[in-house]
Amino acid sequence: MNSTVAVRRMGGGCGAEVSGVDLARMSDAEFEAVRGAFRDHGVIFLRDQRLTPEQHIALAQRFGPIDINKFFPADGEYPEIAEVRKEAAQTTNIGGGWHTDHSYDQEPAIGSILVARELPESGGDTLFADMYAAFEGLSPGLQRTLDGLRAVHSNHHVFGAAGVYKQQGDAGELFRNEQLTSEAVHPVVITHPLSGRRALYVNPAFTLRFEDWSAEESAALLTFLYRHATRPEYTCRFRWSEGAVAIWDNRATWHYALNDYHGQRRLLHRITVAGCALH
Ligand code: SIN
């Protein structure tokens, strides 16, 4: 019954284009094929879906309970849907640096389902990086060293009162308040709950330092890992089109929203699926 679902890998790292399925009307067997592609490739892309907000919500609920975003503005009618929006007059965007969402939560979200609503004429692509490949590409010695470490993650410096978005002015209005910021400690190398594979789990936006190390001591190794994890062969790049959908796994990938379309509006709708503790 899943024979019409086609999965085409995008490169050597994460990412696959999935076709032959209507996300709004798929059978259980088709959903299992889609979820299998999500598990195997870390991020999947489906074109020409044109989901309504209700269909977007129903799709997310097939993956798990929805995690309502505390920081992004919600789409007026649907609190489950967060707006990833940059107006023509804005200079800063949401997610314009390598990161994985929600690593500051005790139970980081599984991932997000992003739906294109309004796109610039050109630009506004999203990049993804493969954290399985990043871990597997390290020497056995460094893999063993990292295996014993945990890292502290926080969103205070991003969404807090003195955080980067507040300072940026035009994106600052999109973010809420200090009391909602949080901190969490996770293993630096996780065993992915779906795939059972080992993945690097630190990221440039939210990881502060290794547990029991100072920020200064952590910086050299983290800087090396961030450079290593974004080697071009570990990444893929998605060119958005009207009606396209991206479904990514926060535990297996990082992402980066390019900010190269100044003067044009870009609006995507994001629903995030709640996750579990990482080991
Ligand atoms: C994000 O969730 O970080 C935004 C991704 C995008 O706008 O492409």
Residues whose N, C-alpha, C, O or C-beta is under 5 A from the ligand:
A	BS01	SIN	V84 I94 G95 T126 A257
